[in-house]
Amino acid sequence: MALMLIMLTTISVSAENNNPVQADFSDYMDNLRGKIQSNWNQPELTEEGQTVIQFKVTRDGSLFAYNIKESSGNPVFDEFAVNSLEKSAPFSEFPAGCKENYITIQYTFESKPVTTERMKKIVSDSEKFINVDNQMARKLIDEAIREADGDSIAYFLYARRYKIDRLLCDVESAKTDLAKCKRLKDIYDQKRIKTCAKALEEEETPFAHFALANAYDVAGDYEKATEEIDKAISMTELNNAYKRYRLEICSRRR
């Protein structure tokens, strides 16, 4: 299953009391970024997401503390970002010559629902033409769909083309695009459920149950989503984010 384009960007690194670091941390930050990237588990996302996390790392590489400085507005995306950070710790020891006890890093997790940089540009260009030149907007989305080359992640592109077709009053094309969107989304949802279930088999953690609950939730299977989030909560009673997510799932079951 193709992953969406993920950008992990270091905004700043500072020493104790927000003083500038004296040692060269360039290689250190490259390694840290690579480690977080390798532990990224992408949530289902059809719109852009951005979460900024500030965290402290001690001399021996331990994750000392962290907090979300800027939420994406999507608690599921925030939780996935936090999990990738937690799973990546511990990090490397500080570079030689660094006398600080800890450093503070502010990191931005950004995600866009595209599979390549080229598709990212095509989709962005298409959005600029909405309600300005809908024919051009549709032409660009057509190009993005060709770029997806049959990947099930293209379901969100058909959803966008469906909206453009409606603006163009092309009823038949809109019906066709909506049907393709639903078919591809079902395939995508089932792939994601299998991926999350496999991850749970390899390592049973509260987050693994949470991720599987989200996969079922997105697929519309709220009963199984509730079962999985209940398992996550039973393993970590202190995580209020899981409890809030359970309320969201239950509201959709009604």
Stockholm file with secondary structure:
# STOCKHOLM 1.0

chainA/1-254         MALMLIMLTTISVSAENNNPVQADFSDYMDNLRGKIQSNWNQPELTEEGQTVIQFKVTRDGSLFAYNIKESSGNPVFDEFAVNSLEKSAPFSEFPAGCKENYITIQYTFESKPVTTERMKKIVSDSEKFINVDNQMARKLIDEAIREADGDSIAYFLYARRYKIDRLLCDVESAKTDLAKCKRLKDIYDQKRIKTCAKALEEEETPFAHFALANAYDVAGDYEKATEEIDKAISMTELNNAYKRYRLEICSRRR
#=GR chainA/1-254 SS CCCCEEEEEEEEEECGGGCCCCSCCHHHHHHHHHHHHHTCCCCCCSSCEEEEEEEEEETTSCEEEEEEEECCSCHHHHHHHHHHHHHHCSCCCCCTTCCCSEEEEEEEEEEESCSSHHHHHHHHHHHHHTTTCHHHHHHHHHHHHHHHTTCGGGHHHHHHHHHHHHHTTCHHHHHHHHHHHHHHHHHHHHHHHHHHHHHHHHCCCHHHHHHHHHHHHHHTCHHHHHHHHHHHHHHCTTCHHHHHHHHHHHHHHC
#=GC SS_cons         CCCCEEEEEEEEEECGGGCCCCSCCHHHHHHHHHHHHHTCCCCCCSSCEEEEEEEEEETTSCEEEEEEEECCSCHHHHHHHHHHHHHHCSCCCCCTTCCCSEEEEEEEEEEESCSSHHHHHHHHHHHHHTTTCHHHHHHHHHHHHHHHTTCGGGHHHHHHHHHHHHHTTCHHHHHHHHHHHHHHHHHHHHHHHHHHHHHHHHCCCHHHHHHHHHHHHHHTCHHHHHHHHHHHHHHCTTCHHHHHHHHHHHHHHC
//
